[in-house]
Amino acid sequence: MTSILLKAAIATLVAVAGSLGTALTVVPMLGGSVDGNAFLMCIVCPLVTAFPVSAYTFWQSARLKQAHRDLARAHAQLAATHRRLAEKASRDYMTGMLNRESFFAALDGSRRRSDRGALLIIDADHFKKINDNFGHLTGDDALLEIAAAISRGVRAGDVLGRIGGEEFGAFLIGASEAEAATVAERIRREVEQIRFKPAGTQQVPLTVSIGGTVCSFGATVSELMRAADRRLYEAKQAGRNLAIVSGLSPAA
Protein backbone atom coordinates (compact mmCIF):
# COMPACT_ATOMS: atom_id res chain seq x y z
CA MET A 1 0.00 0.00 0.00
CA THR A 2 2.86 2.40 0.82
CA SER A 3 4.31 1.81 -2.63
CA ILE A 4 0.94 2.54 -4.25
CA LEU A 5 0.52 5.81 -2.34
CA LEU A 6 4.07 6.86 -3.20
CA LYS A 7 3.51 6.18 -6.87
CA ALA A 8 0.19 8.07 -6.76
CA ALA A 9 1.88 11.04 -5.07
CA ILE A 10 4.58 11.16 -7.72
CA ALA A 11 1.96 10.98 -10.47
CA THR A 12 0.02 13.78 -8.79
CA LEU A 13 3.11 16.00 -8.57
CA VAL A 14 3.76 15.37 -12.24
CA ALA A 15 0.14 16.32 -13.00
CA VAL A 16 0.44 19.52 -10.92
CA ALA A 17 3.67 20.43 -12.69
CA GLY A 18 2.08 19.75 -16.06
CA SER A 19 -0.98 21.81 -15.20
CA LEU A 20 1.11 24.74 -14.02
CA GLY A 21 3.42 24.49 -16.99
CA THR A 22 0.53 24.43 -19.42
CA ALA A 23 -1.21 27.39 -17.76
CA LEU A 24 1.94 29.48 -17.56
CA THR A 25 2.72 28.77 -21.22
CA VAL A 26 -0.66 28.85 -22.95
CA VAL A 27 -2.49 31.64 -21.06
CA PRO A 28 0.12 34.33 -21.81
CA MET A 29 0.16 33.26 -25.45
CA LEU A 30 -3.57 33.98 -25.55
CA GLY A 31 -3.08 37.45 -24.09
CA GLY A 32 -4.12 36.61 -20.55
CA SER A 33 -2.34 36.36 -17.22
CA VAL A 34 -2.24 33.72 -14.51
CA ASP A 35 -3.52 35.28 -11.28
CA GLY A 36 -3.60 33.74 -7.84
CA ASN A 37 -6.93 31.96 -8.31
CA ALA A 38 -5.83 30.44 -11.58
CA PHE A 39 -2.53 29.40 -10.02
CA LEU A 40 -4.44 27.82 -7.12
CA MET A 41 -6.80 25.95 -9.46
CA CYS A 42 -3.82 24.58 -11.40
CA ILE A 43 -2.67 23.00 -8.14
CA VAL A 44 -5.98 21.98 -6.54
CA CYS A 45 -7.56 20.31 -9.58
CA PRO A 46 -4.73 17.80 -10.11
CA LEU A 47 -4.63 17.11 -6.39
CA VAL A 48 -8.37 16.38 -6.31
CA THR A 49 -8.47 14.29 -9.47
CA ALA A 50 -5.02 12.89 -10.21
CA PHE A 51 -4.23 11.48 -6.78
CA PRO A 52 -7.35 9.27 -6.31
CA VAL A 53 -7.39 8.21 -9.96
CA SER A 54 -3.71 7.28 -10.04
CA ALA A 55 -3.93 5.58 -6.63
CA TYR A 56 -6.86 3.48 -7.85
CA THR A 57 -5.04 2.66 -11.11
CA PHE A 58 -1.87 1.56 -9.33
CA TRP A 59 -3.93 -0.47 -6.85
CA GLN A 60 -5.74 -2.27 -9.67
CA SER A 61 -2.43 -2.90 -11.43
CA ALA A 62 -0.98 -4.42 -8.25
CA ARG A 63 -4.05 -6.63 -7.87
CA LEU A 64 -3.75 -7.78 -11.48
CA LYS A 65 -0.06 -8.64 -11.02
CA GLN A 66 -0.85 -10.56 -7.84
CA ALA A 67 -3.64 -12.41 -9.65
CA HIS A 68 -1.18 -13.40 -12.39
CA ARG A 69 1.30 -14.64 -9.76
CA ASP A 70 -1.42 -16.61 -7.98
CA LEU A 71 -2.55 -18.10 -11.29
CA ALA A 72 1.02 -19.10 -12.21
CA ARG A 73 1.50 -20.65 -8.76
CA ALA A 74 -1.77 -22.55 -9.04
CA HIS A 75 -0.81 -23.78 -12.50
CA ALA A 76 2.56 -25.01 -11.22
CA GLN A 77 0.89 -26.79 -8.31
CA LEU A 78 -1.66 -28.36 -10.65
CA ALA A 79 1.09 -29.56 -12.99
CA ALA A 80 3.03 -31.03 -10.04
CA THR A 81 -0.10 -32.78 -8.78
CA HIS A 82 -0.77 -34.17 -12.25
CA ARG A 83 2.80 -35.52 -12.45
CA ARG A 84 2.46 -37.14 -9.02
CA LEU A 85 -0.86 -38.74 -9.95
CA ALA A 86 0.52 -39.97 -13.27
CA GLU A 87 3.57 -41.41 -11.51
CA LYS A 88 1.37 -43.06 -8.87
CA ALA A 89 -0.92 -44.54 -11.53
CA SER A 90 2.09 -46.10 -13.28
CA ARG A 91 3.36 -47.85 -10.13
CA ASP A 92 2.47 -51.10 -8.44
CA TYR A 93 0.85 -50.15 -5.15
CA MET A 94 2.83 -52.71 -3.12
CA THR A 95 6.36 -52.83 -4.49
CA GLY A 96 6.63 -49.37 -6.03
CA MET A 97 7.85 -50.91 -9.29
CA LEU A 98 6.18 -50.14 -12.59
CA ASN A 99 2.87 -51.92 -13.01
CA ARG A 100 2.35 -54.34 -15.89
CA GLU A 101 1.00 -51.81 -18.37
CA SER A 102 3.66 -49.21 -17.60
CA PHE A 103 6.47 -51.78 -17.71
CA PHE A 104 5.54 -52.98 -21.18
CA ALA A 105 5.06 -49.39 -22.34
CA ALA A 106 8.58 -48.58 -21.09
CA LEU A 107 9.92 -51.75 -22.72
CA ASP A 108 8.28 -50.87 -26.02
CA GLY A 109 9.61 -47.31 -25.84
CA SER A 110 13.13 -48.54 -25.15
CA ARG A 111 12.90 -51.01 -28.03
CA ARG A 112 11.96 -48.18 -30.39
CA ARG A 113 15.09 -46.25 -29.39
CA SER A 114 17.53 -49.18 -29.47
CA ASP A 115 17.54 -52.87 -30.37
CA ARG A 116 20.08 -53.71 -27.68
CA GLY A 117 19.15 -55.10 -24.28
CA ALA A 118 17.75 -58.17 -22.57
CA LEU A 119 14.44 -59.10 -20.98
CA LEU A 120 14.23 -61.16 -17.78
CA ILE A 121 11.09 -62.68 -16.33
CA ILE A 122 11.45 -63.52 -12.63
CA ASP A 123 8.93 -65.77 -10.91
CA ALA A 124 8.83 -66.61 -7.18
CA ASP A 125 9.06 -70.36 -6.57
CA HIS A 126 6.29 -72.14 -4.65
CA PHE A 127 4.82 -68.84 -3.60
CA LYS A 128 1.30 -70.24 -3.24
CA LYS A 129 2.52 -72.38 -0.34
CA ILE A 130 3.52 -69.28 1.60
CA ASN A 131 0.09 -67.73 1.13
CA ASP A 132 -1.65 -71.00 2.01
CA ASN A 133 0.47 -71.77 5.08
CA PHE A 134 0.98 -68.28 6.53
CA GLY A 135 -1.69 -66.07 4.99
CA HIS A 136 -1.62 -63.35 2.39
CA LEU A 137 -0.18 -60.67 4.69
CA THR A 138 2.90 -62.82 5.26
CA GLY A 139 2.94 -63.51 1.52
CA ASP A 140 2.98 -59.76 0.90
CA ASP A 141 5.96 -59.40 3.24
CA ALA A 142 7.78 -62.14 1.36
CA LEU A 143 6.96 -60.48 -1.94
CA LEU A 144 8.42 -57.18 -0.73
CA GLU A 145 11.61 -58.98 0.31
CA ILE A 146 11.88 -60.54 -3.14
CA ALA A 147 11.20 -57.21 -4.87
CA ALA A 148 13.95 -55.56 -2.81
CA ALA A 149 16.37 -58.36 -3.71
CA ILE A 150 15.58 -57.94 -7.40
CA SER A 151 16.23 -54.20 -7.13
CA ARG A 152 19.61 -54.92 -5.56
CA GLY A 153 20.48 -57.36 -8.32
CA VAL A 154 19.88 -55.17 -11.35
CA ARG A 155 22.06 -52.33 -12.61
CA ALA A 156 21.37 -48.62 -12.29
CA GLY A 157 19.04 -47.54 -15.08
CA ASP A 158 17.47 -50.95 -15.71
CA VAL A 159 13.65 -51.03 -15.86
CA LEU A 160 11.74 -53.07 -13.29
CA GLY A 161 8.07 -53.97 -13.16
CA ARG A 162 5.65 -56.25 -11.38
CA ILE A 163 3.89 -58.00 -14.25
CA GLY A 164 1.89 -60.57 -12.29
CA GLY A 165 1.01 -61.63 -8.76
CA GLU A 166 4.47 -62.99 -7.96
CA GLU A 167 6.06 -62.39 -11.34
CA PHE A 168 8.45 -59.55 -12.17
CA GLY A 169 10.00 -58.22 -15.34
CA ALA A 170 13.41 -56.61 -15.75
CA PHE A 171 14.59 -54.96 -18.93
CA LEU A 172 18.36 -54.67 -18.92
CA ILE A 173 19.08 -51.74 -21.21
CA GLY A 174 21.92 -52.39 -23.62
CA ALA A 175 22.90 -55.70 -21.97
CA SER A 176 24.62 -58.48 -23.90
CA GLU A 177 23.79 -62.14 -23.32
CA ALA A 178 26.74 -62.50 -20.92
CA GLU A 179 25.78 -59.38 -19.00
CA ALA A 180 22.15 -60.50 -18.78
CA ALA A 181 23.21 -63.92 -17.48
CA THR A 182 25.37 -62.23 -14.83
CA VAL A 183 22.54 -59.98 -13.67
CA ALA A 184 20.06 -62.87 -13.63
CA GLU A 185 22.38 -64.99 -11.51
CA ARG A 186 22.99 -62.06 -9.17
CA ILE A 187 19.23 -61.64 -8.70
CA ARG A 188 18.82 -65.36 -8.05
CA ARG A 189 21.52 -65.28 -5.37
CA GLU A 190 20.14 -62.13 -3.75
CA VAL A 191 16.75 -63.80 -3.33
CA GLU A 192 18.25 -67.08 -2.16
CA GLN A 193 20.17 -65.25 0.56
CA ILE A 194 17.03 -63.72 2.09
CA ARG A 195 16.46 -64.90 5.65
CA PHE A 196 12.70 -64.78 5.73
CA LYS A 197 11.21 -65.80 9.05
CA PRO A 198 7.48 -65.26 9.60
CA ALA A 199 6.54 -64.48 13.20
CA GLY A 200 6.64 -67.57 15.46
CA THR A 201 7.95 -69.89 12.75
CA GLN A 202 11.21 -71.20 11.43
CA GLN A 203 12.97 -69.65 8.46
CA VAL A 204 11.17 -70.07 5.16
CA PRO A 205 13.38 -70.32 2.05
CA LEU A 206 12.67 -67.90 -0.78
CA THR A 207 13.87 -68.57 -4.31
CA VAL A 208 13.06 -67.45 -7.85
CA SER A 209 13.29 -68.95 -11.30
CA ILE A 210 14.42 -66.64 -14.09
CA GLY A 211 14.02 -66.84 -17.83
CA GLY A 212 15.71 -64.34 -20.08
CA THR A 213 16.28 -63.50 -23.69
CA VAL A 214 18.53 -61.04 -25.49
CA CYS A 215 16.86 -58.63 -27.87
CA SER A 216 17.40 -59.10 -31.57
CA PHE A 217 16.87 -56.63 -34.37
CA GLY A 218 13.18 -56.10 -35.15
CA ALA A 219 11.86 -58.42 -32.42
CA THR A 220 8.52 -57.34 -30.97
CA VAL A 221 7.73 -57.16 -27.26
CA SER A 222 5.42 -60.17 -27.67
CA GLU A 223 8.22 -62.20 -29.23
CA LEU A 224 10.60 -61.25 -26.42
CA MET A 225 7.99 -62.23 -23.83
CA ARG A 226 7.39 -65.61 -25.44
CA ALA A 227 11.12 -66.31 -25.60
CA ALA A 228 11.70 -65.27 -21.97
CA ASP A 229 8.66 -67.29 -20.88
CA ARG A 230 10.10 -70.32 -22.64
CA ARG A 231 13.38 -69.96 -20.72
CA LEU A 232 11.45 -69.49 -17.48
CA TYR A 233 9.54 -72.72 -18.13
CA GLU A 234 12.85 -74.49 -18.71
CA ALA A 235 14.18 -73.16 -15.40
CA LYS A 236 11.06 -74.37 -13.59
CA GLN A 237 11.27 -77.78 -15.19
CA ALA A 238 14.96 -78.08 -14.28
CA GLY A 239 14.19 -77.80 -10.58
CA ARG A 240 13.58 -74.06 -9.96
CA ASN A 241 15.93 -71.61 -8.23
CA LEU A 242 17.66 -71.32 -11.58
CA ALA A 243 18.37 -68.64 -14.20
CA ILE A 244 18.43 -69.46 -17.91
CA VAL A 245 19.26 -66.72 -20.41
CA SER A 246 19.85 -67.10 -24.14
CA GLY A 247 19.46 -65.28 -27.41
CA LEU A 248 16.17 -65.00 -29.24
CA SER A 249 15.82 -68.08 -31.40
CA PRO A 250 14.24 -67.90 -34.86
CA ALA A 251 11.36 -70.06 -33.61
CA ALA A 252 10.44 -67.49 -30.96
N, C-alpha and C positions, 0 to 999 in steps of 0.2 A: 504493500500500500504506500509506503514512504517513497518508493521509486516512482510510482504512478503520480503522486502529488508533485514530486520534484520535476518530472517530465512535463506535467500540466503547467506548472509555474513557469518553466522555461518557455513553453509554447506561448503562454500568456504574455510574457515579457517581449517575446518576438512580435506578437500581435500588436502590443502597445507601441513598440518602436516603429512598426510598419504603419500604424495609424497616424502617429505623429509625423513621421517622415512624409507620408502622402499629403497630409493636411498642410504642412509647412512648405511643400513643393508646389502643390496644385493650386491652393487658394490664392497665393500671390500671383500666380500666372494668370488667374482669372480676374485680377484687379482687386481682390479683397485682402483682408488681413485676419490673422488668427488672434482673437482676443482671449481673455482668460476663460470664458465659458466654453469656447470652442476647444481650447487647449485641454480643459477639464473633461469634456466629452470624449476627446480622443484617447483619454486615459481610462475613463470609467466604462465606456462601452466595451472595449476588449476585456476588461476585468470581469464584467458581468456576463459576457457571452463566451469568450474564448476559454476561460478557466474551466467552467463546468463541462463545456463541450469536449475540450481536449482531455479532461480527466476521465470522462465517460468513455471516450474513444480508446484511450490507453488501457483503461480497465477491461473493456471488451476484448482488446487485442491480447492482453495477458490471459484472459479466460480462454480465448481461442487457442493460444499456444499451449496452455495447460491441458486443454481437451485433446489436442494432438498428441501430447506426451502420454496422457492416460490411454489414448487409443493405441499408440505404438506399444506401450507396456502390456496392455491387454492382448494385443495381437501376438506379442512374443510369448506371453504366458500360455495362450491358446495353442501356439505352435509347439511349445515344449510339452504341453499336456498331450497333444496329438501324437508326438514322437514317443512319449512314454506309453501311451495306450497301444500304439502300433507295435512297439517292442514287446510289451506284455502279451499281446495277442499272438506273437510269433513264438513264444516260449512255452515249453512244457511246464505246467504249474508246479510239479514236484521237483524235478531235477534242475530246472533253469536252462536246460539245453533247448535247442530249437525243437519245435514240434515237427511232426511228420511232414506236414504240408510245407512249412518253412524250410526244412532241411532239404527236401527235394527241389524246392525253388532255388535255394542257394547252390545246390549241386548242378542244376541245369544252367544257372548263370555262370558258374565257374567253367563248365564244359564249353560254353559259348566263347569264353575268353581264351581258353587254352585246352589242348587235348591231353596235356600231361597230368598225371595224378593217379591215385588209387582209391578204391572204395572198399571199406571194411564193413561187414555186418557182424555185430557182436550180440550173442544171445546167452542169457544166464542159464546155466545148467540146472535142471531139476528144481526150478524155482517154484513150481506148483506145490512141491512138498513143504516148502517153508510156509507158504500161505495156509496150507491145510493143517500143518502141525502146530503153527504158532500164531496164526491169524494174520489178517491183511496189514495191520499196523506194523507188526514185526517185519512182514514182507516189504513194506514201504521203507523201513529203516535199512533193510538189506539192499534194496534197490538204490538207495542214496549212497551207500558205501560203494557199490559197484560203479555207479555213475562217477563218483569222485576218483576212483581208481582209473577209470577210462580217461578222465581228464588229465590225470598225472602221466598217463602213458603216451598221449599224443604229443605232437610238436606244437609250438606256438604258431598260431595262424591256421591250424587245421580246423575243419568244420565238424561240429558234433551235433547229433540230434537223437531224440528218443522217437523211434519210428514204430514202436509197438509196446505192448505191456511191459515185457522185460527184454525188449530188443532195441539195440542202439545202432546208429550208423555213424561212421567216421569217414569223411572225405579228406584224404591226405594230399594236399595241393602240391603238385609238381613231383610227387614221390615216384621213384623207380620201383621195380618189383622187389629188389633187395631192401630198399628203405622201407617199403610197406611191410615186408616180412619182419623186419626188425621192430617196427612200431607195434605190429600185431602181437609179437611175442612179448614185448614189454608190457602191453596191456594185460595179456594173459597172466603174466607173473604178478603184476600189481594186484589183480583181483585174487589170485591164489594166496597171496600173502596177507589178505585181510583176516583179522582175528575177530570174527563176528560171534558174539556171545549174547543171545537173547537173555533177558532177566530170568534168573533162577534155573538156567539150563547150562549144559556143557557147550563148548564151542561148536558152531555149525560151519562146515566148510562151504566156501563160496568159490565157484569157478565159472568160466565162460568158454564157449566155443566161438571161434572166429573164422569167417570165410571172407576172402578178399580177392579182388581182381584189379589188375592194372588197366588203366584206360587205354584204348587204342583209337586211332584216328577215325572220326565219324561215328563212333559207337554212341547209341542213345542211352539215356538214363535207364530205360527199361531193360536194355541189353546188359548193362552193367549190373543191375539188380539181379537179374536171372543168373549171371555168371557168379556173383558173390554168394547168392543163395545156394548155388550148386556146391561151392566150396564149403559153405557152412554145413550143408547136409553131409558132406564127406567127413568133416570134423566130428559131427555128432555120431555118425556111424562108426568112426574109428575109436570111439570111447570117450568123447567129450574132453573138456579141458585141453583143447588143442587149437592151434591156428594154422590154417592152410591158405596160402596166397599164391596165385599164379596169374599169368597173362590171360587176356580174353581170347578164348579159343574161337575159331571160325564158326563152330556149331552153336555158340552162345547167341 
